[in-house]
Amino acid sequence: MKTILLASIVLLSLPAHSQPNSSTHQLGSTSIRFQQTCGQPQTGISWLHVHENETTAVATAKALIDSLQQGCFVTWQHSGDRYVSYQLAGKQYKFDPNRIYTPKGLAATLKANGHYSAKGYKAAQQLADAFIAKYVAGNRLVIAMHNNSDGGGLHIKSYLPGGDYANDAAEVHVNEAADIDDFFYTTDKRIFDFLKAKGFNILLQNNATVTDDGSLSVYCGNQQMAYLNIEAQQGHLAEQKAMMLAVYEMIKVLF
């Protein structure tokens, strides 16, 4: 782990050459930009970020892609908030952009956060479909970058038997020496085994029993796609860099 952290410091001292690219989509009254930063593209692999307020993940991904010049990273930009809000036909709508990739999940997040109608649902679904078509579908590996809060309701032990999300996990590995807020989440057994052997906190999604919350992990599980979430506590920049560097190593071996 120390070697990985030292490597990240060296990498961040190198010049940045990645070129940003973006596309903008109109959702009612709200403009949403999918901002892309690329080094050398990794065929069939996407690095994604959907919660705009999870800023440590963005800083980590952009710094390492600039340094390594490998991969394309796409982040949602709209208001600075976790949620996307929009007005349509005089009604106010709001959703979590990691809860819109299945019909059940999209309906639930709209109903939980504001007004719901068939028109509002269809508009959000079209945005989700556009994101999936451009950045997810057809890939060999989808990597999401997320942050959580210290002492919040989500951590690696949440997926152990008796935990709030135990039904979502087929296997869980906990490193008692690591922070419980820093962990990997995957749909792929090969990824689980590789990162478990490296000593990271990691869980393998149970595609048969996972809650259909509309998240990218559920979508990828339904599509039998390899998905990996690099989840770290907000502010844990060094830890998330170490995790991301381990993923680069994993890609060379498995993908």
C-alpha positions in Angstrom: 0.0 0.0 0.0 2.9 2.4 0.8 4.4 1.7 -2.6 1.2 2.6 -4.3 0.9 5.9 -2.3 4.5 6.9 -3.2 3.8 6.1 -6.8 0.8 8.4 -6.8 2.9 11.3 -5.5 5.4 10.8 -8.3 2.7 10.6 -10.9 1.1 13.8 -9.8 4.3 15.7 -10.4 4.1 14.9 -14.1 2.7 17.4 -16.7 -1.0 17.1 -17.6 -1.9 16.7 -21.3 -5.4 15.2 -21.2 -8.0 17.0 -23.3 -11.5 17.7 -22.1 -14.6 17.1 -24.2 -18.2 17.6 -23.3 -21.8 17.3 -24.5 -24.8 19.1 -23.2 -28.3 17.7 -22.8 -31.4 19.8 -22.0 -33.8 18.3 -19.4 -36.7 20.6 -19.1 -35.3 23.8 -17.6 -31.9 22.3 -16.7 -28.8 21.9 -18.8 -26.7 18.8 -17.9 -23.2 18.5 -19.2 -21.3 15.2 -19.5 -17.8 16.6 -19.1 -15.1 14.2 -20.5 -11.4 14.2 -19.8 -9.3 11.7 -21.7 -5.7 10.4 -21.9 -5.1 7.5 -24.2 -8.5 5.8 -24.4 -8.8 2.3 -22.9 -10.8 0.2 -25.4 -14.0 -1.0 -23.8 -13.4 0.7 -20.4 -15.3 3.7 -19.1 -14.5 5.8 -15.9 -17.7 7.5 -14.7 -18.8 10.0 -12.1 -22.5 10.9 -11.6 -22.7 12.7 -8.2 -21.4 16.3 -8.7 -21.0 17.0 -5.0 -18.6 14.1 -4.6 -15.5 16.2 -5.4 -12.7 14.0 -4.1 -13.5 11.4 -6.7 -13.3 14.0 -9.5 -9.9 15.3 -8.2 -8.6 11.8 -8.0 -9.7 10.7 -11.4 -8.6 13.8 -13.2 -5.2 13.9 -11.5 -4.3 10.3 -12.3 -5.6 10.4 -15.9 -3.6 13.5 -16.5 -0.5 11.8 -15.0 -0.9 8.3 -16.5 -2.5 9.5 -19.8 -4.7 6.4 -19.7 -8.5 6.3 -19.8 -11.5 8.6 -20.3 -13.4 10.0 -17.4 -16.9 11.4 -17.6 -18.6 13.5 -14.9 -22.0 15.0 -14.7 -22.2 18.8 -14.3 -25.4 20.8 -13.6 -25.8 22.5 -10.3 -23.1 21.3 -7.9 -25.6 19.2 -6.1 -25.9 15.4 -5.8 -29.4 15.5 -7.2 -30.6 16.8 -10.6 -33.6 19.2 -10.5 -35.6 20.3 -13.5 -38.9 22.0 -14.3 -41.2 20.6 -17.0 -44.6 21.9 -18.0 -44.8 23.9 -14.8 -43.9 21.0 -12.5 -40.7 20.5 -10.4 -38.8 17.2 -10.6 -35.8 15.8 -8.9 -33.8 12.6 -9.1 -30.6 10.9 -8.0 -28.5 10.4 -11.1 -27.4 7.0 -9.8 -31.0 5.8 -9.5 -32.3 6.2 -13.1 -31.0 3.2 -15.0 -33.9 0.8 -14.4 -37.6 1.6 -14.7 -38.3 0.7 -11.1 -35.4 2.8 -9.8 -36.2 5.8 -11.9 -39.9 5.9 -10.8 -38.8 5.5 -7.2 -36.3 8.3 -7.2 -38.7 10.7 -8.9 -41.5 9.9 -6.4 -39.2 10.2 -3.4 -37.8 13.6 -4.3 -40.6 15.6 -5.9 -43.4 15.5 -8.5 -44.0 12.5 -10.6 -45.7 12.2 -14.0 -45.4 10.1 -17.1 -44.0 13.2 -18.9 -41.4 13.9 -16.2 -40.4 10.2 -16.2 -40.0 10.0 -19.9 -37.7 13.1 -20.0 -35.4 11.6 -17.3 -35.5 8.2 -19.0 -34.3 9.7 -22.3 -31.4 11.4 -20.5 -30.5 8.0 -18.8 -30.7 6.2 -22.1 -28.4 8.8 -23.8 -25.9 8.4 -21.0 -26.0 4.6 -21.2 -25.8 4.5 -25.0 -22.7 6.8 -25.1 -20.7 5.8 -22.1 -21.9 2.4 -20.8 -23.3 0.1 -23.4 -20.9 -2.3 -25.1 -18.1 -1.8 -22.7 -16.1 -4.6 -21.1 -15.7 -2.7 -17.8 -17.5 0.2 -16.3 -15.8 2.0 -13.4 -17.7 4.4 -11.2 -16.1 6.9 -8.8 -18.0 7.7 -5.6 -17.5 9.4 -2.2 -19.3 8.9 1.1 -19.3 10.6 4.4 -17.4 9.7 7.6 -19.7 7.8 9.9 -22.5 7.8 7.3 -24.9 5.0 6.6 -22.8 3.4 3.8 -19.5 1.5 4.4 -18.1 -2.0 3.8 -19.7 -3.5 6.9 -23.1 -2.4 5.8 -22.9 -5.4 3.5 -22.1 -8.0 6.1 -24.8 -10.4 7.5 -27.1 -8.3 9.6 -26.1 -5.1 7.8 -28.5 -2.7 6.0 -27.4 -4.0 2.6 -26.6 -7.6 3.3 -29.0 -8.9 0.7 -27.0 -6.9 -2.0 -23.8 -8.9 -1.4 -22.7 -12.4 -2.5 -19.3 -12.1 -0.8 -17.7 -9.4 1.4 -14.0 -9.0 2.3 -13.2 -6.6 5.2 -9.6 -5.5 6.0 -9.8 -4.5 9.6 -6.8 -2.3 9.2 -8.5 -0.2 6.6 -11.1 2.5 6.9 -14.5 1.0 6.5 -15.6 4.0 4.3 -13.0 3.1 1.7 -14.1 0.1 -0.3 -14.7 -1.4 -3.7 -18.0 -2.7 -5.0 -18.1 -5.0 -8.1 -20.3 -7.3 -10.1 -17.4 -9.4 -11.3 -15.9 -12.3 -9.4 -12.5 -12.0 -11.0 -12.3 -8.3 -9.9 -13.4 -9.3 -6.4 -10.7 -11.9 -6.1 -7.9 -9.7 -7.5 -8.6 -6.7 -5.2 -9.3 -8.9 -2.2 -5.8 -10.4 -2.7 -4.4 -6.9 -2.6 -5.9 -6.3 0.8 -8.7 -3.9 0.0 -12.2 -3.8 1.4 -14.4 -5.2 -1.3 -17.8 -6.7 -1.9 -19.3 -8.8 -4.8 -22.8 -7.9 -5.7 -25.4 -10.6 -5.6 -27.2 -10.0 -8.9 -30.1 -12.3 -7.9 -31.0 -10.6 -4.6 -29.7 -7.0 -5.0 -32.3 -4.3 -4.4 -33.4 -2.8 -7.7 -32.6 0.9 -6.9 -31.9 1.9 -10.5 -28.1 2.2 -9.9 -25.4 1.6 -12.5 -24.4 -1.5 -10.5 -27.9 -3.0 -10.9 -28.0 -2.1 -14.6 -24.6 -3.7 -15.2 -25.6 -6.7 -13.2 -28.7 -7.2 -15.3 -26.7 -6.9 -18.4 -24.0 -9.2 -17.1 -21.4 -6.5 -17.5 -18.3 -6.0 -15.3 -18.9 -3.0 -13.0 -16.6 -1.6 -10.3 -17.2 1.2 -7.9 -14.2 2.9 -6.3 -15.9 4.2 -3.1 -14.0 6.4 -0.7 -14.7 8.8 2.1 -14.9 12.4 1.0 -11.5 14.0 1.6 -9.6 10.6 1.4 -7.7 11.7 -1.7 -4.6 9.6 -1.0 -6.7 6.5 -0.3 -8.8 6.9 -3.4 -5.7 7.4 -5.5 -4.2 4.2 -4.1 -7.4 2.4 -5.0 -7.5 3.8 -8.5 -3.9 2.9 -9.1 -4.7 -0.7 -8.0 -7.5 -0.7 -10.7 -5.0 0.3 -13.4 -2.9 -2.6 -12.3 -5.9 -4.9 -12.4 -6.9 -3.7 -15.9 -3.5 -4.8 -17.2 -3.9 -8.3 -15.7 -7.6 -9.0 -16.3 -8.7 -6.8 -19.2 
